[in-house]
């Protein structure tokens, strides 16, 4: 994190929790919106398949701006769905549910978000889920993130307490971020960048920019406000 992507072939920290463990049992639908992004062939971020007000199935992926050094990198990125252990066990996932290429639709460095449109609609066998979102700007009473730390299989982290609005650093939009003060379970890491923050209604309210949350001290993660 900290505005950082992650090279391939890393393993997430031991405190991370697989999405198909009991902690993720209420997220069976929403988890299918989250994908791993391989950027420029070598580096990793996380993205979310996002619904729109027309609900027409247009395949938008929201992630972090810092994941794409150039707009054109979206065109050569690979978006992998369902990369997760099928059980609550450290089993590798199947990377075959992948789509190559997207078109950059919107990107803003100061708020660190990027919106791309996939070159094809995820087929039914991928079980795509189009996540809902909430732009009202209300602080969540609890927060959950589903992500690919270090590019590893899909994980879940949660904070049972209220988040707060915050700056990230002087290079970014003031008060443009939601700060998770401490995770009760799991954590995020490099490679989780761009991953979603969901409120208790399972609506996306932000995307991960960075933070200081190692397994030994899972505190201070910052999500760009949607």
LUMLUM-42925 format. One record per residue: residue in one letter; x, y, z of N, C-alpha, C in turn. Coordinates in steps of 0.05 Angstrom, whole numbers, padded with zeros to 5 digits, always signed. Atoms other than C-alpha are relative to their C-alpha. Example, Ala and Ser with C-alpha at 12.3 -4.5 7.8 and 13.67 -1.06 7.14 Angstrom:
<nodes>
A+00018-00024+00000+00246-00090+00156+00018+00024+00000;S-00016-00024-00001+00273-00021+00143-00015+00022+00014;
</nodes>
This chain:
<nodes>
X+00017-00024+00000+00000+00000+00000+00018+00025+00000;X-00013-00025+00003+00021+00072+00009+00006+00006-00029;X-00002-00007+00028+00008+00087-00063+00019-00019-00015;X-00019+00020+00009+00044+00023-00081-00014-00024-00011;X+00010+00025+00011+00031-00037-00125+00018-00022+00009;X-00015+00023-00010+00060-00106-00116+00008-00018-00023;X-00008+00020+00021+00101-00151-00162-00014-00026+00005;X+00012+00027-00002+00074-00220-00177+00015-00019+00018;X-00012+00023-00013+00088-00284-00140+00008+00006+00029;X-00004-00005-00029+00083-00260-00068-00021-00015+00015;X+00019+00013-00017+00046-00291-00010-00010+00019+00022;X+00011-00018-00020-00001-00253+00036+00008-00008+00028;X-00007+00005-00028+00014-00247+00110-00019-00020+00013;X+00015+00022-00012-00011-00302+00156-00026+00009+00014;X+00024-00009-00013-00064-00258+00189-00023+00004-00019;X+00021-00004+00020-00103-00251+00124-00019-00024+00001;X+00021+00020-00003-00169-00289+00122-00013-00006-00027;X+00012+00008+00026-00193-00328+00061-00030+00007-00001;X+00028-00009+00003-00259-00303+00034-00020-00022+00005;X+00019+00022-00005-00291-00372+00040+00002-00012+00028;X+00002+00007-00028-00278-00377+00114-00026+00011+00012;X+00025-00009-00011-00336-00364+00162-00004+00030+00000;X+00002-00030+00000-00320-00289+00164-00012+00010-00026;X+00010-00010+00025-00340-00284+00091-00026-00012-00008;X+00023+00015+00008-00403-00326+00093-00024+00018-00008;X+00021-00018+00008-00449-00265+00086+00007+00017-00025;X-00010-00016+00023-00410-00239+00026+00001-00017-00026;X-00001+00019+00022-00424-00296-00023-00005+00013-00027;X+00005-00013+00025-00452-00250-00076+00021+00022-00006;X-00017-00023+00004-00410-00187-00067+00029-00008-00007;X-00028+00008+00005-00344-00225-00067+00005-00004-00030;X-00003+00006+00028-00357-00243-00140+00005+00025-00017;X-00006-00025+00014-00350-00169-00159+00029+00007+00001;X-00028-00008-00004-00278-00166-00135+00019-00017-00017;X-00019+00014+00018-00222-00183-00183+00029+00009+00006;X-00028-00007+00000-00147-00185-00185+00008+00012-00026;X-00009-00013+00024-00114-00139-00235+00030-00003-00003;X-00029+00001+00007-00047-00155-00267+00005+00023-00019;X-00005-00024+00015-00021-00088-00292+00026-00001-00014;X-00025-00001+00015+00030-00083-00347+00016-00026+00001;X-00013+00026+00001+00045-00157-00341+00015-00008+00025;X-00018+00006-00022+00082-00153-00275-00010+00007+00027;X+00008-00010-00027+00045-00117-00219-00029-00004+00005;X+00026+00009-00010-00018-00128-00179-00015+00023+00013;X+00019-00016-00015-00078-00088-00156-00026-00015+00003;X+00027+00012-00004-00150-00103-00137-00020+00019-00012;X+00021-00017+00012-00213-00078-00172-00027-00012+00007;X+00028+00008-00006-00289-00083-00166-00017+00005-00024;X+00020-00002+00022-00341-00096-00220-00024+00016+00012;X+00018-00019-00011-00389-00038-00210-00025+00004-00016;X+00025-00004+00013-00462-00029-00226-00002+00030-00008;X+00005-00028+00007-00489+00035-00259-00030+00005+00002;X+00028-00007-00005-00555+00072-00254-00019-00012-00021;X+00017+00013+00020-00581+00041-00319-00003-00030+00005;X+00000+00029-00006-00566-00029-00292+00000-00016-00026;X-00001+00013+00027-00548-00050-00363+00023-00019-00003;X-00022+00020+00002-00489-00095-00346+00025+00010-00013;X-00025-00010+00011-00436-00049-00374+00023-00006+00020;X-00020+00011-00019-00372-00079-00344+00021+00021+00009;X-00018-00019-00011-00341-00021-00306+00016-00013+00023;X-00017+00008-00023-00282-00036-00259+00011+00025+00013;X-00012-00022-00015-00264+00014-00205+00024-00010+00016;X-00025+00007-00015-00194+00013-00175+00014+00026+00007;X-00016-00023-00007-00138+00061-00156+00015+00011-00024;X-00015-00013+00021-00107+00112-00202+00029-00008+00000;X-00029+00006-00001-00037+00095-00177+00007-00028-00011;X-00005+00026+00012-00046+00025-00205+00009+00002-00029;X-00005-00003+00029-00039+00052-00276+00019+00024-00004;X-00019-00022+00005+00024+00092-00290-00008+00016-00025;X+00010-00012+00024-00005+00106-00359-00029-00009-00005;X+00027+00008+00006-00077+00106-00382+00000-00025-00018;X-00001+00022+00020-00057+00057-00437+00004-00027+00014;X-00005+00026-00013-00038+00004-00385-00026-00015+00005;X+00025+00014-00003-00112-00011-00377-00005-00019-00023;X+00005+00015+00024-00112-00038-00448+00015-00027+00001;X-00016+00025-00001-00060-00092-00431-00002-00014+00027;X+00003+00012-00026-00082-00108-00360-00018-00025-00002;X+00016+00024-00002-00113-00175-00341-00016+00001+00025;X+00019-00002-00022-00174-00177-00296-00011-00028+00006;X+00006+00028-00007-00184-00243-00260-00020-00001+00022;X+00022+00004-00019-00248-00262-00225+00002-00027+00014;X+00002+00026-00014-00259-00317-00173+00027-00012+00006;X-00026+00011-00008-00186-00324-00156+00000-00002+00030;X+00004+00005-00029-00198-00354-00087+00002-00029+00006;X+00001+00028-00009-00191-00418-00048-00030-00008+00001;X+00029+00008+00000-00256-00458-00056-00009-00007+00029;X+00007+00007-00028-00254-00475+00019+00015+00019+00019;X-00015-00014-00020-00230-00444+00084+00026-00015+00005;X-00025+00015-00001-00161-00472+00071+00019+00014-00020;X-00020-00014+00017-00096-00446+00040+00005-00014-00026;X-00002+00013+00026-00109-00475-00029+00002+00022-00021;X-00003-00020+00022-00089-00438-00093-00026+00002-00015;X+00024-00005+00016-00143-00408-00136+00004-00007-00029;X-00001+00004+00029-00160-00418-00209+00000+00027-00014;X-00002-00026+00013-00137-00359-00251-00013+00001-00028;X+00009+00002+00028-00174-00380-00314-00024+00019-00006;X+00023-00018+00005-00234-00333-00304+00010+00028-00004;X-00014-00025+00005-00196-00276-00335-00010+00014-00026;X+00006-00017+00023-00210-00219-00384+00024+00018-00005;X-00023-00016+00007-00154-00184-00421-00009+00027-00012;X+00004-00026+00012-00158-00110-00433-00025+00015+00010;X+00022-00018-00008-00201-00050-00414+00006+00027-00012;X-00003-00028+00009-00211+00022-00435-00003+00018+00024;X+00001-00019-00022-00196+00077-00386-00022+00020-00005;X+00022-00018+00003-00259+00118-00376+00003+00025+00017;X-00004-00023-00018-00240+00164-00318+00022-00006+00019;X-00022+00004-00018-00179+00174-00275+00007+00027+00013;X-00006-00025-00014-00161+00226-00222+00021-00006+00021;X-00022+00006-00018-00094+00224-00188-00004+00011+00028;X+00002-00013-00026-00111+00272-00131-00020-00014+00019;X+00018+00016-00017-00167+00227-00107+00006-00030-00003;X-00010+00027+00003-00132+00164-00131-00022-00021-00007;X+00019+00020+00010-00188+00130-00169+00003-00003-00030;X+00001+00006+00029-00192+00098-00238-00024-00017-00006;X+00023+00015+00009-00253+00073-00275+00005-00010-00028;X-00004+00011+00026-00244+00026-00333-00024-00016-00009;X+00021+00017+00010-00291-00012-00378+00013-00024-00014;X-00012+00024+00012-00273-00084-00395-00007-00002-00029;X+00005+00004+00029-00267-00103-00468-00022-00020-00006;X+00023+00018+00003-00320-00156-00458-00014-00003+00026;X+00016+00004-00024-00376-00171-00410+00008-00027+00012;X-00006+00026-00012-00356-00226-00360-00022-00020-00005;X+00020+00020+00007-00391-00289-00383-00014-00012+00024;X+00015+00011-00023-00443-00324-00340+00015-00020+00017;X-00014+00020-00015-00396-00379-00320+00020+00013+00020;X-00017-00014-00019-00354-00326-00283-00017+00008+00025;X+00018-00008-00022-00415-00313-00238+00004+00030+00007;X-00006-00029-00006-00405-00237-00245-00021+00012+00018;X+00018-00015-00017-00436-00193-00192+00008+00029-00003;X-00004-00028+00003-00444-00119-00203-00006+00014+00026;X+00003-00011-00027-00432-00085-00136-00015+00026-00001;X+00013-00026-00004-00476-00029-00112+00019+00019+00013;X-00017-00021-00012-00448+00036-00086-00017+00021+00013;X+00014-00020-00016-00466+00093-00040+00018+00025+00000;X-00015-00025+00002-00443+00165-00054-00011+00022+00018;X+00012-00020-00017-00482+00199+00001+00020+00013+00019;X-00021-00012-00017-00418+00210+00041-00004-00005+00029;X+00003+00006-00028-00442+00180+00106+00022-00018+00010;X-00021+00018-00011-00389+00149+00151-00012-00026+00008;X+00011+00027-00007-00399+00074+00159+00004-00006+00030;X-00003+00009-00028-00412+00045+00228+00018-00024+00001;X-00019+00022+00003-00372-00016+00205+00008-00002-00029;X-00012+00000+00027-00329-00030+00144+00011-00028-00006;X-00012+00025+00009-00307-00090+00103+00014+00004-00026;X-00014-00001+00026-00256-00098+00048+00005-00029-00009;X-00006+00026+00013-00248-00157+00000+00021+00006-00021;X-00024-00010+00015-00181-00156-00036+00019-00023-00005;X-00020+00019+00007-00120-00192-00063+00027+00009+00010;X-00025-00009-00011-00062-00177-00016+00024-00015-00012;X-00023+00012+00013+00005-00189-00050-00007-00015-00026;X+00009+00015+00023-00036-00214-00109-00008-00028+00006;X+00008+00027-00009-00054-00276-00068-00030-00004-00004;X+00029+00006+00002-00122-00310-00067-00016+00020+00017;X+00017-00020-00011-00181-00268-00046-00003-00002+00031;X+00001-00001-00029-00183-00246+00027-00022+00020+00009;X+00020-00018-00012-00231-00208+00074+00012+00012+00025;X-00008-00014-00025-00217-00156+00128-00024+00017+00009;X+00023-00016-00009-00267-00120+00172+00007+00016+00025;X-00002-00018-00023-00272-00064+00223-00028+00003+00011;X+00027-00001-00013-00331-00067+00271-00007+00028+00011;X+00004-00027-00011-00323+00006+00291-00004+00021-00022;X+00004-00022+00019-00339+00072+00257+00026+00009-00012;X-00023-00012+00013-00290+00099+00206-00001+00030+00003;X+00001-00030-00001-00273+00173+00198+00011+00011-00026;X-00011-00014+00023-00260+00223+00143+00028+00009+00006;X-00028-00006-00006-00187+00240+00134+00014+00010-00026;X-00019-00004+00022-00131+00268+00090+00016-00026-00002;X-00020+00022+00002-00082+00217+00062+00028+00011+00002;X-00023-00017-00004-00023+00262+00050-00003+00025-00017;X+00003-00026+00012-00010+00331+00021-00003-00001-00030;X+00003+00002+00029-00010+00305-00051-00028-00006-00009;X+00026+00010+00007-00082+00284-00048-00022+00020+00010;X+00023-00017-00006-00151+00317-00042-00004+00001+00031;X+00005-00002-00028-00161+00343+00029-00027-00012+00008;X+00024+00012-00010-00211+00303+00069-00014-00019-00020;X+00011+00016+00022-00220+00258+00008+00000-00030+00006;X-00004+00028-00006-00210+00192+00044-00016-00009+00025;X+00011+00013-00024-00244+00145+00093+00022-00015+00013;X-00022+00013-00015-00196+00122+00147-00012-00022+00017;X+00006+00023-00018-00204+00053+00178+00021+00001+00022;X-00019-00004-00022-00172+00062+00246+00014-00026+00008;X-00012+00026-00008-00161-00012+00262-00018-00022-00010;X+00015+00024+00008-00182-00078+00231-00003-00019+00023;X+00005+00021-00020-00214-00128+00278+00009-00027-00011;X-00008+00026+00013-00200-00185+00229+00013+00005-00027;X-00014-00004+00025-00152-00190+00171+00015+00026-00001;X-00016-00023+00004-00111-00134+00142+00001+00005-00030;X-00005-00003+00029-00093-00104+00074+00030+00003-00004;X-00029-00002+00006-00025-00104+00040+00003+00012-00028;X-00005-00007+00028+00008-00082-00024-00012-00021-00018;X+00016+00018+00017-00032-00112-00080-00030+00002+00006;X+00027-00006-00007-00096-00095-00043-00009+00027-00011;X+00006-00026+00010-00091-00026-00073-00023+00000-00020;X+00023-00002+00017-00155-00005-00108-00023-00017+00009;X+00021+00017-00011-00195-00056-00068-00022+00015+00013;X+00023-00014-00010-00264-00038-00045-00002+00002+00030;X+00010-00002-00028-00289-00013+00022-00030+00000-00001;X+00029+00003+00000-00360-00034+00035-00011+00009+00027;X+00014-00005-00025-00409-00008+00087-00016-00024+00008;X+00015+00023-00011-00456-00052+00127-00022-00009-00019;X+00020+00007+00020-00506-00051+00070+00013-00013-00025;X-00015+00013+00021-00452-00082+00025+00001+00017-00025;X-00004-00019+00022-00448-00019-00018+00028+00011+00001;X-00027-00011+00002-00381+00006-00042+00000+00030+00007;X-00003-00028-00007-00360+00072-00010+00028+00010-00004;X-00027-00010+00004-00286+00075-00026+00018-00021-00012;X-00020+00018+00012-00224+00044-00058+00027+00006+00013;X-00024-00002-00017-00158+00031-00023+00023+00015-00014;X-00024-00014+00009-00102+00081-00032+00025-00009+00014;X-00024+00008-00015-00054+00062+00023-00005-00001+00030;X+00002+00001-00028-00040+00055+00096+00024-00013+00014;X-00021+00010-00016+00002+00026+00151-00010-00023+00017;X+00014+00021-00015-00031-00039+00171+00013-00028-00004;X-00012+00027+00001+00017-00098+00178-00015-00019+00019;X+00013+00019-00018-00006-00162+00212+00005+00006+00029;X-00008-00005-00028+00030-00141+00275-00014+00025+00012;X+00013-00025-00009-00008-00074+00279-00019+00009-00021;X+00018-00005+00023-00069-00072+00233-00015+00026+00002;X+00013-00026-00004-00083+00003+00237+00004+00018-00024;X-00003-00022+00018-00093+00064+00192+00001-00008-00030;X+00002+00003+00028-00117+00046+00123-00018+00022-00012;X+00013-00023+00012-00142+00100+00075-00012-00007-00027;X+00015+00007+00024-00195+00091+00022-00011+00026-00013;X+00011-00023+00015-00211+00143-00031-00030-00001+00001;X+00029-00001-00002-00283+00166-00021-00013-00002-00027;X+00014+00004+00026-00330+00143-00076-00018+00025-00005;
</nodes>
